C-alpha cells in the first residue's frame, strides 16, 4: 500500500505549479482581452438592464447592456465606459476594434476608445490603425519582468502623447509598438488555445485524486501528517502530496464559474459532498473525531497519534466545505446544487445513506459544536469553513433556507452563538458570531424583499408539495428571529466587544420587525454615549452604525 501510495504521489509531482500556470494563463488572457477589446451589443442576461441611450454621453453601469451601433468610449485607466447615440457626422471618428486588437479609424479623445459592434461588422478598410497612446498605457501596466521579456517598451515622456513626438521619433515609436502589440496578441491567442482547452483535464485529475482518497482515506491520512499542513504554498515546485493540498488547489480553480460548472458536470460535486461525512474517513479499527481520543482500537496502519488523525479529518472536512462554498457562491445557476441528492457510501461497512450538501454541512457544524471544550486549530478552521459554505448555500436560495428551517438549523445556529458567547474574548468566537449574525441578517432581509408568489418545489429538493411563497418565507423568517436570536442581538449590543456590537447594530433593521425589544432605546443610548466618549473611535469609520442608532432612537 505504501509503495502504491508513494507512486501516486510521484505522478502528481509538479501538478500544483502546472495548475497555477494554467489558471494564470487564463486569467491573463481574460483580463487583457477585457481591457483591450470593447464588445458592444452582446445579448443581455435575464437580470441585466438595457440602458436608454441618448444624444449625450452617459456612464454605463456594471450591469447595463447596450444596443448595437452605439458610440462607446472607455477610459482604460479607470475602466469607466460611456455611451451615446451614434452621430452620422462622427462616424469617421468612431473606432472599430478587431479580433487581433488593432483599431481602425483612431479615437478622437486621448485616453479613451470608441467602438461599434464588431460581431458582424469588419473594419471598413484593410489598412490597420492603432491607438498608440492607449496601447502604451495598457502595456506599461504589465510587470517589469514581463516588459523586459518583450524587449522593453519604447519611452514616452511623462505627460506627452505620440502626436507630440518628432516625425522620426514617432516613426520609431510606432514601429516598435506595433511589433510588441502583435507579439502580445499572438501570445494571448496561444494561451487561450493551449491552456483553456486543457483545463477540464486538470479537473479530471483533481476528481480522480478525491476518488483515490475515498478508496482508502485512513491510508492517506496516516501517510501524511495533515495536522501540521497549512494547505497553501508559494513554492512553484511543490507537489500535491496530500488531499488537503489537492482541495486547496481545487478551491482556487473553482473560483472560475466555467470551471465550477465543469466540475459539477464531471461528477466532482457528489464526491466532494461525501467528504463532509465523518464516517467516510474511517475504516475498521479507526475512529472519527467524535470518538474518545483515549481509545486505542486503531489499526496497525495508523502510525500517527489519534489526536493528529482527528485533526487531519477535520482539516479535510474544512477544505471540502471551503471548496463547496466557493463553487456556488453568488451564482444563482449553481445554488440548487446545495439540495441535490447525494448518496454517501462508506467502504469499510458498505453502508449507503442519502443526503445533500446542505444537510451534511448542518450536521457537521452541529457535531463540531459538541467538541467546543476540546477546541483545536483544526476545529476552528472546520467551523469557519462550514459557516462559509452554509452562507453560500443559503444566501439567495429560499428553498435551502426553508429546508434549513425545517431541519431546525436556525435553532442550532442560535445555540452556537450562546456557546461562543462564553468565550467572547477569543478572536475565533467573535469572528464566528459576526459571520452568523451577518448571514441571518442577510436572509431576513431577503425574505422581506421576496415576492409572495406560489413556488413549486420539486421532490429532488426534498420538499414534496407546492407551498405558497409567503407561507414558506414566514416559516423561515420566524425560525431565524425567535426569542433566542432576539435576546442574543440585544445582549451583543449591551455587553459584547465593539466588533460584535457593530455587527449587531448592522442587523437591527433586519430583526426589528420580529423582535420585541423594550430595552433597546436604553441600550442604544448607552452604546452611543460610550462610543462618543471613546477617543480611539473614528466617527467616520462607524458612520453607518451611528446612523442606525440615531434612526432607532428617533423612532422612540
ZAMARGU-4260 file (C-alpha; in steps of 0.2 Angstrom, whole numbers, plus 5000, padded with zeros to 4 digits):
<rodrens>
0) 5000/5000/5000 | 5014/5012/5004 | 5023/5008/4988 | 5007/5012/4978 | 5003/5027/4988
5) 5021/5034/4985 | 5019/5030/4967 | 5003/5040/4966 | 5012/5055/4975 | 5026/5054/4962
10) 5013/5055/4947 | 5006/5071/4955 | 5023/5080/4956 | 5024/5097/4950 | 5005/5096/4947
15) 5001/5112/4958 | 5013/5123/4948 | 5006/5116/4932 | 4988/5120/4938 | 4993/5138/4943
20) 5002/5141/4927 | 4986/5136/4918 | 4975/5147/4928 | 4987/5161/4927 | 4987/5160/4908
25) 4968/5160/4908 | 4967/5175/4920 | 4980/5185/4910 | 4970/5181/4894 | 4953/5186/4901
30) 4960/5201/4909 | 4969/5208/4894 | 4955/5204/4882 | 4943/5213/4893 | 4955/5228/4894
35) 4959/5229/4875 | 4943/5223/4867 | 4927/5233/4869 | 4912/5222/4863 | 4896/5231/4862
40) 4879/5223/4858 | 4881/5207/4867 | 4865/5198/4872 | 4858/5204/4888 | 4857/5192/4903
45) 4840/5189/4911 | 4844/5201/4926 | 4853/5214/4915 | 4845/5231/4910 | 4847/5239/4893
50) 4852/5257/4895 | 4842/5270/4887 | 4854/5279/4875 | 4853/5297/4872 | 4862/5310/4862
55) 4873/5315/4877 | 4887/5305/4885 | 4881/5294/4900 | 4891/5282/4911 | 4887/5264/4908
60) 4884/5254/4925 | 4891/5237/4929 | 4875/5228/4924 | 4869/5239/4910 | 4869/5232/4892
65) 4869/5242/4876 | 4860/5241/4860 | 4871/5238/4844 | 4878/5253/4834 | 4881/5265/4849
70) 4895/5277/4851 | 4905/5270/4865 | 4920/5277/4874 | 4930/5269/4888 | 4944/5275/4899
75) 4956/5261/4901 | 4964/5269/4916 | 4948/5270/4926 | 4938/5256/4917 | 4923/5268/4915
80) 4913/5266/4899 | 4902/5280/4892 | 4889/5279/4878 | 4878/5290/4867 | 4869/5288/4851
85) 4880/5287/4835 | 4881/5304/4826 | 4882/5301/4807 | 4894/5316/4806 | 4905/5307/4819
90) 4906/5290/4810 | 4923/5293/4804 | 4929/5297/4821 | 4922/5281/4829 | 4933/5266/4832
95) 4932/5248/4827 | 4942/5236/4837 | 4946/5220/4828 | 4949/5202/4835 | 4968/5205/4834
100) 4967/5220/4844 | 4970/5233/4830 | 4960/5248/4829 | 4953/5256/4813 | 4949/5275/4812
105) 4958/5280/4828 | 4948/5289/4843 | 4946/5307/4844 | 4948/5308/4863 | 4965/5304/4871
110) 4964/5291/4885 | 4948/5283/4878 | 4942/5272/4864 | 4926/5272/4854 | 4919/5256/4847
115) 4905/5250/4836 | 4898/5232/4837 | 4911/5222/4828 | 4902/5205/4829 | 4896/5205/4811
120) 4904/5221/4805 | 4923/5220/4799 | 4934/5236/4798 | 4930/5247/4784 | 4947/5246/4776
125) 4962/5234/4775 | 4974/5247/4782 | 4976/5244/4801 | 4976/5259/4813 | 4982/5259/4831
130) 4979/5270/4846 | 4997/5270/4852 | 4994/5281/4867 | 4981/5268/4874 | 4992/5253/4869
135) 5007/5261/4878 | 4997/5264/4894 | 4990/5247/4894 | 5006/5238/4891 | 5015/5249/4904
140) 5004/5241/4917 | 5012/5224/4915 | 5025/5218/4927 | 5043/5224/4924 | 5049/5207/4921
145) 5036/5204/4908 | 5040/5221/4899 | 5059/5215/4899 | 5054/5199/4892 | 5046/5208/4877
150) 5062/5218/4874 | 5056/5233/4884 | 5043/5247/4879 | 5049/5262/4870 | 5049/5278/4881
155) 5036/5291/4880 | 5040/5306/4891 | 5028/5309/4905 | 5013/5319/4900 | 5017/5318/4882
160) 5007/5309/4868 | 5013/5301/4852 | 5007/5316/4842 | 5020/5327/4852 | 5035/5317/4846
165) 5045/5322/4831 | 5042/5313/4815 | 5057/5302/4816 | 5054/5298/4835 | 5036/5294/4831
170) 5040/5283/4817 | 5052/5273/4828 | 5040/5273/4842 | 5025/5267/4832 | 5036/5253/4823
175) 5041/5246/4840 | 5024/5247/4847 | 5017/5238/4833 | 5030/5224/4835 | 5026/5222/4854
180) 5007/5223/4851 | 5007/5209/4838 | 5018/5199/4848 | 5007/5201/4863 | 4991/5197/4854
185) 4999/5181/4847 | 5004/5176/4864 | 4987/5179/4871 | 4979/5169/4857 | 4991/5155/4860
190) 4987/5155/4879 | 4969/5154/4876 | 4971/5140/4864 | 4983/5130/4874 | 4978/5132/4892
195) 4959/5134/4892 | 4957/5118/4881 | 4967/5109/4895 | 4958/5115/4910 | 4945/5101/4910
200) 4959/5088/4911 | 4965/5097/4927 | 4948/5095/4935 | 4948/5077/4930 | 4964/5074/4939
205) 4958/5083/4954 | 4942/5072/4954 | 4952/5056/4952 | 4963/5062/4967 | 4947/5064/4978
210) 4941/5047/4972 | 4958/5039/4976 | 4957/5046/4993 | 4939/5040/4997 | 4945/5022/4992
215) 4956/5022/5007 | 4956/5038/5017 | 4965/5031/5033 | 4980/5026/5022 | 4981/5043/5015
220) 4979/5052/5032 | 4991/5041/5041 | 5004/5043/5027 | 5003/5062/5028 | 5004/5072/5044
225) 4990/5084/5038 | 4988/5091/5056 | 5003/5102/5053 | 5000/5106/5034 | 4993/5123/5030
230) 4986/5119/5013 | 4995/5133/5005 | 5012/5136/4997 | 5021/5148/4986 | 5034/5136/4980
235) 5031/5133/4962 | 5039/5116/4963 | 5028/5110/4977 | 5019/5093/4975 | 5001/5089/4978
240) 5006/5076/4990 | 4990/5075/5001 | 4971/5078/5000 | 4972/5095/5009 | 4984/5102/4996
245) 4973/5095/4982 | 4957/5103/4989 | 4966/5119/4992 | 4971/5119/4974 | 4954/5115/4968
250) 4946/5129/4978 | 4957/5141/4968 | 4951/5133/4952 | 4933/5134/4956 | 4933/5152/4958
255) 4931/5152/4939 | 4912/5150/4935 | 4916/5139/4920 | 4927/5128/4930 | 4914/5126/4944
260) 4901/5121/4931 | 4913/5108/4923 | 4917/5101/4940 | 4899/5098/4943 | 4896/5090/4926
265) 4911/5079/4928 | 4904/5072/4944 | 4916/5080/4956 | 4902/5088/4967 | 4895/5072/4973
270) 4912/5065/4978 | 4916/5082/4987 | 4900/5082/4997 | 4903/5065/5004 | 4919/5071/5011
275) 4909/5081/5024 | 4903/5065/5032 | 4914/5059/5046 | 4911/5041/5043 | 4919/5041/5026
280) 4936/5045/5033 | 4936/5029/5044 | 4939/5011/5042 | 4938/4996/5053 | 4948/4999/5069
285) 4949/5018/5067 | 4940/5032/5074 | 4931/5048/5069 | 4935/5064/5078 | 4919/5062/5089
290) 4925/5046/5097 | 4935/5046/5113 | 4953/5051/5109 | 4959/5040/5123 | 4953/5024/5115
295) 4966/5013/5107 | 4957/5002/5095 | 4966/5009/5080 | 4973/4998/5066 | 4991/4995/5064
300) 4991/5005/5048 | 4989/5021/5058 | 5006/5027/5065 | 5001/5045/5070 | 4994/5050/5087
305) 4975/5049/5087 | 4973/5067/5091 | 4983/5071/5075 | 4972/5059/5065 | 4956/5068/5071
310) 4963/5085/5067 | 4968/5078/5050 | 4950/5073/5047 | 4944/5090/5052 | 4956/5098/5040
315) 4949/5088/5026 | 4931/5092/5030 | 4936/5110/5032 | 4944/5111/5015 | 4929/5101/5007
320) 4917/5113/5014 | 4928/5128/5008 | 4928/5121/4990 | 4909/5118/4990 | 4905/5136/4996
325) 4917/5143/4983 | 4909/5133/4969 | 4891/5140/4972 | 4895/5157/4980 | 4885/5171/4972
330) 4880/5161/4957 | 4861/5159/4955 | 4863/5145/4942 | 4873/5134/4955 | 4864/5136/4971
335) 4852/5122/4968 | 4867/5110/4970 | 4866/5113/4989 | 4850/5102/4989 | 4854/5089/4976
340) 4853/5072/4982 | 4869/5063/4986 | 4872/5045/4991 | 4886/5044/5005 | 4895/5027/5004
345) 4907/5021/5016 | 4919/5007/5010 | 4923/4999/5026 | 4905/4994/5031 | 4897/4995/5013
350) 4883/5007/5020 | 4874/5020/5009 | 4865/5035/5015 | 4856/5048/5005 | 4859/5066/5010
355) 4863/5083/5002 | 4877/5096/5004 | 4866/5107/5015 | 4861/5093/5027 | 4879/5087/5029
360) 4886/5105/5032 | 4872/5107/5045 | 4876/5090/5053 | 4895/5093/5053 | 4893/5110/5061
365) 4882/5104/5074 | 4895/5090/5078 | 4909/5102/5079 | 4899/5112/5092 | 4899/5097/5103
370) 4918/5097/5104 | 4920/5115/5109 | 4928/5110/5126 | 4942/5102/5115 | 4944/5116/5103
375) 4959/5115/5092 | 4965/5125/5077 | 4958/5112/5066 | 4941/5113/5074 | 4941/5132/5072
380) 4946/5130/5054 | 4932/5117/5052 | 4919/5129/5060 | 4925/5144/5049 | 4923/5134/5033
385) 4907/5126/5037 | 4899/5143/5041 | 4906/5150/5025 | 4899/5135/5015 | 4882/5137/5024
390) 4881/5156/5020 | 4885/5152/5001 | 4871/5139/5001 | 4858/5149/5010 | 4860/5167/5003
395) 4848/5170/4988 | 4841/5152/4990 | 4824/5152/4998 | 4822/5133/4995 | 4838/5130/5005
400) 4833/5142/5018 | 4816/5134/5020 | 4824/5116/5022 | 4836/5123/5034 | 4822/5130/5045
405) 4813/5113/5044 | 4829/5104/5050 | 4830/5116/5065 | 4846/5124/5058 | 4842/5141/5064
410) 4840/5134/5082 | 4857/5126/5080 | 4865/5142/5075 | 4857/5152/5089 | 4864/5139/5101
415) 4881/5141/5093 | 4880/5159/5097 | 4877/5155/5115 | 4892/5144/5115 | 4904/5156/5108
420) 4897/5170/5119 | 4905/5160/5134 | 4922/5164/5126 | 4919/5181/5118 | 4937/5186/5121
425) 4943/5173/5108 | 4946/5180/5091 | 4938/5165/5084 | 4922/5166/5094 | 4920/5184/5089
430) 4923/5181/5071 | 4911/5166/5071 | 4897/5176/5080 | 4899/5191/5067 | 4898/5179/5052
435) 4882/5170/5059 | 4874/5187/5063 | 4878/5194/5046 | 4871/5178/5037 | 4855/5178/5047
440) 4853/5197/5044 | 4855/5194/5025 | 4842/5180/5025 | 4829/5190/5034 | 4832/5205/5023
445) 4830/5193/5008 | 4814/5186/5015 | 4806/5203/5017 | 4810/5208/4999 | 4804/5192/4990
450) 4788/5192/4982 | 4774/5181/4988 | 4771/5170/4973 | 4767/5152/4974 | 4783/5142/4972
455) 4783/5124/4965 | 4796/5114/4974 | 4802/5098/4966 | 4804/5081/4975 | 4823/5082/4971
460) 4824/5096/4983 | 4817/5086/4997 | 4800/5096/4998 | 4786/5087/4990 | 4772/5099/4990
465) 4768/5116/4982 | 4770/5129/4995 | 4764/5147/4994 | 4780/5158/4994 | 4773/5169/5008
470) 4769/5154/5019 | 4787/5147/5016 | 4795/5163/5019 | 4785/5166/5035 | 4791/5149/5042
475) 4809/5153/5038 | 4808/5171/5045 | 4801/5165/5062 | 4815/5152/5063 | 4828/5165/5061
480) 4821/5178/5073 | 4814/5168/5088 | 4816/5174/5106 | 4834/5166/5106 | 4840/5176/5092
485) 4832/5192/5098 | 4839/5190/5115 | 4857/5187/5108 | 4856/5203/5097 | 4851/5214/5112
490) 4864/5205/5123 | 4878/5208/5110 | 4874/5227/5109 | 4873/5228/5128 | 4889/5219/5133
495) 4898/5212/5118 | 4915/5219/5112 | 4915/5233/5099 | 4916/5222/5084 | 4901/5212/5090
500) 4892/5227/5094 | 4895/5234/5077 | 4888/5218/5069 | 4873/5218/5080 | 4869/5236/5075
505) 4870/5232/5057 | 4857/5218/5059 | 4844/5229/5068 | 4835/5234/5053 | 4833/5215/5048
510) 4827/5209/5065 | 4816/5224/5071 | 4800/5218/5063 | 4801/5201/5073 | 4809/5206/5089
515) 4801/5215/5104 | 4815/5225/5112 | 4808/5236/5126 | 4826/5239/5132 | 4833/5244/5115
520) 4832/5263/5117 | 4841/5262/5134 | 4854/5250/5127 | 4857/5261/5111 | 4858/5277/5121
525) 4871/5269/5132 | 4881/5262/5117 | 4881/5278/5108 | 4887/5288/5123 | 4901/5276/5126
530) 4907/5276/5108 | 4906/5295/5108 | 4917/5296/5124 | 4930/5284/5117 | 4943/5294/5109
535) 4950/5279/5099 | 4934/5278/5089 | 4934/5287/5072 | 4917/5293/5069 | 4918/5291/5050
540) 4923/5273/5052 | 4907/5270/5061 | 4896/5282/5052 | 4883/5268/5047 | 4882/5262/5064
545) 4879/5279/5071 | 4865/5282/5058 | 4857/5266/5063 | 4857/5271/5082 | 4850/5288/5078
550) 4836/5280/5067 | 4830/5269/5081 | 4832/5282/5095 | 4822/5294/5084 | 4808/5282/5082
555) 4805/5281/5101
</rodrens>
